[in-house]
């Protein structure tokens, strides 16, 4: 069977936007890639697929899932067929994300200082104050260059009409960028000539852009400020990413026990003595950062870190307290933030979202739960979620009770028919649902978005859940350069 036969046997799904195929045939942005695919015999495709799996295994590209209280390390599943985005579409996506992050950064500064948006009634004050991620310890704290969100991963989905929607803003410690980089590296190995032929834009600049922004936050006027990446340690689900980013940026990977605070300055323990730390790229959640201020039982943070930060003696990326801006209930108001702060219409749409704290919305959702996705406002990774179409009556009853007991902690959205793309599975091309997480970097000089991102794939047939913790995998994301279809 040739690759041509592979393409002919592909079964598109009804009422689902297919990234590669349309009613008129192959979409323009995929034509060069498909033309190359047609020259391959099926055994060559299988060889490339097996090579990719071996490379992921030999390079230890892993993630950790938690089950029954234990962390299990797994190889991150990768599909060799890239997801391709045309240049004009990417231009709109990038502009929309920049607009969104600009408004979210202003929002964070506002709610921790003057609170104009609350006083003007654009966002209910109770909604912000009831958010567990709103830190009263950050009120009137000045952060360098007024940037709160330095690294963001914005989840996008495409509905059956082809339009992109923002599903979530991930502004705390978004993960996945190392897989974006590794996916591209593997693609270079298995399709070495196709990336330049297709005018695919590079993603390799991400570590350099991140390091440039981190160095720019150092307060000391020295030639080589000390920047470290603070990780919870090897048992964290994203430890592979922590070690990869530290290695690519050439900075030290540390845990809380490697740092100490003295006279409100942060120091790293080294074989040559203590070295003062200027910037911390932390991958530890707020509540664990400083046991003297937040959770006293935390051994992941550094005692005294909060006051060193508050006095401006160390910069922390992302800023403490910015999780309030990616609360799923606050997400509903991002379009209003854009209009309020920027005087512009949102470029990217939100998914329609119902807040369960609203009695009318709650009743509306209870009457049609089989058509809804219900999420906890402060969960991530696909946990704490119910997809009505796949849920049992018992599961829906459990969620009704939980929502009634604590409505603030839930939102509901209609089930969006995520777009599908061909995946090479068991020697055939099969449609699987995807989303897209581009990564944005905010620094003193502005916002950079690397052209690409992590395309996550729901590898289970019929599934809409793309999270790696729930059986998802990923693909390389090709953004075509100017002139690309």
C-alpha positions in Angstrom: 0.0 0.0 0.0 1.4 3.4 -1.0 1.0 6.7 0.9 -1.4 7.6 -1.8 -3.6 4.7 -0.7 -3.2 5.9 2.9 -4.7 9.3 1.8 -7.5 7.7 -0.1 -8.5 5.5 2.8 -8.7 8.5 5.2 -12.2 8.9 6.6 -13.2 12.5 7.4 -15.6 13.1 10.2 -19.0 14.7 9.5 -19.6 18.2 10.9 -15.9 18.5 12.0 -13.4 20.9 10.6 -10.6 18.9 9.1 -7.2 20.6 9.2 -5.9 18.9 6.1 -9.0 18.2 3.9 -11.9 20.4 2.8 -14.8 19.7 0.5 -12.6 20.8 -2.4 -9.8 18.4 -1.5 -6.5 19.1 0.2 -6.2 22.5 1.8 -3.6 24.8 0.1 -1.3 24.9 3.1 -0.9 21.1 3.1 -0.5 20.5 -0.6 3.4 20.5 -0.7 3.5 18.2 2.3 0.9 15.8 0.9 2.8 15.8 -2.5 5.9 14.7 -0.7 3.9 12.1 1.3 2.5 10.6 -1.9 6.1 9.7 -3.0 6.6 7.5 0.1 5.8 3.8 0.4 3.9 2.8 3.4 6.8 0.9 4.8 8.8 4.1 4.7 6.1 5.9 6.7 6.2 3.1 9.3 9.9 3.3 9.5 9.7 7.1 10.2 7.1 6.5 12.8 9.2 3.9 14.5 12.3 6.1 14.3 10.4 9.0 16.0 9.3 6.6 18.8 12.9 5.5 19.3 14.2 9.0 19.4 11.6 10.1 22.0 12.6 7.0 24.1 16.4 7.5 23.7 16.2 11.2 24.5 14.0 10.6 27.5 11.2 13.0 26.4 8.8 12.2 29.1 6.0 13.5 31.3 4.5 12.3 34.6 0.9 11.4 35.3 -0.5 10.9 38.8 -2.6 7.9 39.6 -3.5 6.6 43.0 -1.2 9.1 44.6 1.8 7.9 42.6 3.7 9.6 39.8 4.3 7.5 36.7 6.8 8.7 34.1 5.8 8.1 30.5 7.2 8.8 27.0 5.2 11.7 25.5 3.2 10.3 22.5 4.1 12.0 19.2 2.4 11.8 15.8 4.6 12.3 12.8 2.1 14.1 10.6 2.5 17.8 11.3 -0.3 20.3 11.8 0.1 23.1 9.3 -1.1 26.7 9.8 -1.1 29.2 7.0 0.7 32.5 7.4 -2.4 34.8 7.3 -4.1 32.7 10.0 -1.1 32.9 12.2 -0.9 36.6 11.8 -4.4 36.9 13.3 -3.7 34.5 16.1 -0.5 36.3 17.1 -2.2 39.7 17.0 -5.1 38.3 19.1 -2.8 36.8 21.8 -0.7 40.0 22.0 -3.9 42.0 22.5 -5.2 39.6 25.1 -1.9 39.5 27.1 -1.6 43.3 27.0 -5.1 43.6 28.6 -4.4 40.8 31.2 -1.2 42.5 32.3 -3.0 45.8 32.8 -5.7 44.0 34.6 -3.3 42.4 37.1 -1.6 45.7 37.8 -5.0 47.3 38.2 -6.5 44.8 40.7 -3.4 44.9 42.8 -3.4 48.7 42.9 -6.2 51.2 42.0 -8.8 48.6 41.1 -10.5 50.9 38.5 -12.1 47.9 36.7 -13.8 46.8 40.0 -14.9 50.3 40.9 -16.4 50.8 37.4 -18.4 47.6 37.8 -16.8 45.9 34.7 -15.9 42.8 36.8 -17.7 41.9 40.1 -15.4 42.6 43.0 -16.7 39.5 44.7 -15.5 37.3 41.8 -11.9 38.6 42.2 -11.8 38.5 46.0 -13.2 35.0 46.0 -10.5 33.7 43.7 -8.0 31.5 45.6 -5.2 32.9 43.4 -5.9 36.5 44.3 -3.1 37.2 46.8 -3.7 40.0 49.3 0.1 39.9 49.9 0.5 41.3 46.4 -1.6 44.4 46.9 0.5 47.6 46.3 3.6 45.5 45.4 5.4 46.9 42.4 6.8 44.4 39.9 9.6 45.2 37.5 8.3 47.0 34.3 4.7 46.3 35.4 4.9 42.9 33.7 3.1 40.2 35.7 2.8 37.5 33.1 6.1 37.0 31.4 5.3 33.5 30.0 1.8 32.5 28.8 0.3 29.5 27.1 -3.0 30.4 25.5 -5.1 27.4 24.5 -6.9 27.8 21.2 -9.5 25.5 19.5 -11.1 25.6 16.1 -14.8 25.0 15.8 -16.7 23.3 13.0 -16.9 26.6 11.1 -13.1 27.0 11.0 -13.0 29.9 13.5 -10.4 29.9 16.3 -11.6 30.4 19.9 -9.6 31.0 23.1 -10.4 28.1 25.4 -8.1 29.1 28.4 -5.4 31.5 29.4 -2.6 29.7 31.2 -0.7 32.4 33.1 0.8 30.7 36.1 3.4 28.1 35.1 2.3 27.0 31.7 4.1 23.9 30.4 4.5 22.3 27.1 7.1 24.5 25.3 9.8 21.9 25.6 7.7 19.4 23.7 7.2 22.1 21.0 11.0 22.3 20.7 11.6 18.6 20.8 8.8 17.9 18.3 10.5 20.2 15.8 13.8 18.5 16.5 12.4 15.1 15.8 10.6 16.4 12.6 14.0 17.6 11.3 15.2 14.0 11.7 12.4 12.2 10.0 11.5 14.8 7.3 14.8 16.7 6.9 14.1 18.4 3.6 10.4 19.2 4.0 10.7 22.1 6.6 12.7 24.4 4.3 10.7 23.4 1.2 7.5 24.4 2.9 8.9 27.7 4.2 8.2 26.6 7.8 9.0 29.3 10.4 11.5 28.3 13.1 10.8 27.9 16.8 14.3 27.5 18.0 14.6 31.1 19.2 12.3 30.5 22.2 15.0 29.8 24.8 17.1 32.8 23.6 14.0 35.1 23.8 13.1 33.9 27.3 16.6 34.3 28.6 16.8 37.8 27.1 13.6 38.8 29.0 14.8 37.2 32.2 18.2 39.0 32.1 16.4 42.3 31.4 14.6 42.0 34.8 17.8 42.0 36.8 18.0 45.1 39.1 21.8 45.0 39.5 23.9 46.8 36.9 26.3 43.9 36.3 27.3 42.2 33.1 26.2 38.7 34.1 23.2 38.7 36.4 22.4 35.3 38.0 19.3 33.7 36.6 18.0 30.3 38.0 15.1 28.0 37.2 13.3 26.9 40.4 11.8 23.5 40.0 9.7 21.5 42.5 12.0 18.5 41.7 12.2 15.3 39.8 8.7 14.1 40.8 7.0 17.1 39.2 5.0 16.2 36.0 6.9 18.8 34.0 10.4 18.1 35.3 11.6 17.1 31.8 10.7 20.6 30.7 12.4 22.3 33.6 15.7 20.5 32.9 15.4 21.1 29.2 14.8 24.8 29.4 17.6 25.3 32.0 20.0 23.4 29.8 19.0 25.4 26.6 19.3 28.7 28.4 22.5 27.8 30.2 21.2 28.7 33.6 21.2 26.7 36.9 18.3 24.4 37.6 17.7 24.6 41.4 15.2 23.4 44.0 14.2 25.3 47.1 16.9 23.7 49.2 19.5 25.1 46.9 18.6 28.7 47.7 18.5 30.8 50.9 17.5 34.3 51.9 19.7 36.5 54.0 19.0 40.2 54.8 16.2 40.0 52.1 18.6 38.9 49.3 18.4 35.5 47.7 21.5 33.4 47.3 22.3 30.1 45.6 24.6 27.6 47.3 27.5 26.7 45.0 30.8 24.9 45.4 32.5 28.3 45.5 30.2 29.7 48.2 27.0 31.7 48.0 26.1 33.5 44.8 23.5 36.2 44.8 20.5 35.5 42.6 18.9 38.3 40.5 16.1 36.5 38.7 14.1 33.4 39.4 12.1 31.6 36.7 10.0 29.7 39.0 8.0 26.6 38.1 6.6 26.3 41.7 3.1 27.5 42.4 2.5 30.6 44.6 1.3 28.7 47.6 4.5 26.7 47.9 7.0 29.6 47.2 7.6 30.8 50.8 6.5 28.8 53.8 6.8 31.9 56.0 4.0 33.6 54.1 2.0 31.0 52.3 1.8 27.2 53.1 3.9 26.6 56.2 4.3 22.9 55.3 5.9 23.6 51.9 9.4 22.3 51.4 9.5 23.3 47.8 10.0 27.1 48.3 12.5 29.3 50.1 11.8 30.9 53.5 11.9 34.6 53.2 11.5 34.7 49.4 8.4 36.8 49.5 10.0 39.7 51.4 13.1 39.6 49.1 10.7 39.9 46.2 8.6 42.6 47.8 11.7 44.7 48.4 12.7 44.4 44.8 15.9 42.4 45.5 15.0 39.6 43.3 12.7 39.3 40.2 10.3 36.3 40.0 8.8 35.1 36.7 5.8 34.8 36.5 4.9 37.3 39.2 3.2 36.1 42.3 -0.6 36.4 42.3 -1.2 36.4 38.5 -3.2 33.2 38.7 -6.3 35.4 39.4 -6.2 36.3 35.7 -6.4 32.7 34.5 -9.2 31.7 36.8 -11.8 30.1 34.5 -14.6 32.3 36.0 -12.5 35.5 35.4 -11.8 34.3 31.8 -15.4 35.2 30.9 -14.5 38.9 31.4 -11.3 39.0 29.2 -13.2 40.5 26.2 -14.6 43.2 28.6 -11.0 43.9 29.8 -9.8 44.4 26.3 -12.6 46.9 25.6 -12.1 48.6 28.9 -8.3 49.0 29.0 -7.5 49.1 25.3 -10.7 50.5 23.7 -10.5 47.7 21.1 -12.7 44.8 20.0 -11.2 41.4 20.8 -9.5 39.9 17.9 -9.9 36.3 19.2 -13.3 35.1 20.5 -14.0 33.4 23.8 -15.9 30.2 24.0 -19.4 31.0 25.4 -19.1 30.4 29.2 -21.7 30.1 31.9 -20.8 30.9 35.5 -22.4 28.5 37.9 -22.6 31.2 40.6 -25.4 32.7 38.5 -28.7 30.9 39.4 -30.3 31.3 35.9 -27.1 30.1 34.2 -26.9 27.2 36.6 -30.5 26.1 35.8 -29.9 26.5 32.1 -26.8 24.2 32.4 -28.6 21.6 34.6 -31.3 21.3 31.9 -28.8 20.4 29.2 -25.8 18.8 30.9 -25.4 16.3 28.1 -24.4 19.1 25.8 -22.0 20.8 28.2 -18.4 20.7 29.4 -18.2 21.5 33.1 -14.9 22.6 34.6 -13.6 23.5 38.0 -12.3 27.1 37.9 -9.0 26.3 39.4 -8.1 22.9 38.0 -6.0 22.1 35.0 -4.6 19.2 33.1 -8.0 17.8 32.2 -8.8 17.1 35.9 -12.0 18.2 37.6 -13.9 18.2 34.3 -17.0 16.6 33.0 -17.9 16.2 29.3 -21.7 15.7 29.3 -21.9 13.7 26.1 -19.6 11.0 27.6 -20.8 11.1 31.2 -23.1 8.7 33.0 -26.2 9.8 34.9 -24.4 9.1 38.1 -21.4 11.3 37.2 -23.8 14.1 36.2 -25.6 13.8 39.5 -22.3 14.0 41.4 -21.4 17.2 39.5 -24.9 18.7 40.2 -24.4 18.2 43.9 -20.8 19.6 43.8 -22.0 22.7 41.8 -24.9 23.3 44.1 -22.6 23.1 47.2 -20.0 25.5 45.7 -21.2 27.2 42.5 -18.3 29.7 42.4 -15.9 26.9 41.7 -17.5 25.8 38.4 -18.1 27.1 34.9 -19.8 25.4 32.0 -19.3 25.7 28.2 -21.1 24.1 25.3 -19.2 21.1 23.8 -17.1 22.5 21.0 -16.5 20.2 18.1 -12.7 20.5 18.1 -11.1 20.3 14.7 -9.5 17.1 13.5 -6.3 16.3 11.7 -4.9 13.1 10.2 -2.7 11.0 12.5 -0.6 8.0 11.5 -1.9 5.3 13.8 -1.3 1.5 13.3 -0.3 2.1 9.7 -3.3 4.1 8.6 -4.3 7.8 8.7 -7.1 8.4 11.2 -8.7 11.7 12.3 -8.1 12.8 15.8 -9.1 16.0 17.6 -6.6 18.7 18.3 -6.1 22.1 20.1 -3.2 24.5 19.9 -1.1 26.1 22.7 1.1 28.9 21.4 3.5 30.4 23.8 4.0 34.1 24.4 6.8 35.9 26.1 6.3 39.3 27.7 9.3 41.4 28.5 10.3 45.1 28.9 10.7 45.4 25.1 7.2 43.9 24.3 5.5 40.6 23.5 7.1 37.9 21.4 5.2 34.9 20.1 7.3 32.1 18.6 5.5 31.0 15.4 4.3 27.6 16.3 3.2 26.1 19.6 2.2 22.7 21.0 -0.6 21.0 19.0 -2.1 18.5 21.5 -3.9 15.5 20.1 -6.7 13.4 21.7 -5.3 10.1 20.6 -8.2 8.0 21.9 -10.7 7.5 19.1 -13.7 9.8 19.6 -12.1 11.6 22.5 -12.2 15.4 22.9 -9.7 15.5 25.8 -6.2 16.4 24.5 -4.4 16.6 27.8 -1.3 14.4 28.1 -2.5 13.3 31.6 -5.7 12.0 30.0 -4.1 10.0 27.1 -3.3 12.9 24.8 -0.2 13.3 22.6 1.2 16.0 20.4 2.3 17.0 16.9 4.8 19.4 15.4 3.1 22.7 14.5 4.2 24.2 11.2 3.5 27.9 10.7 4.2 28.9 7.1 6.2 32.0 6.4 5.1 35.0 4.3 3.9 33.8 1.0 2.8 30.5 2.5 -0.7 29.6 1.8 
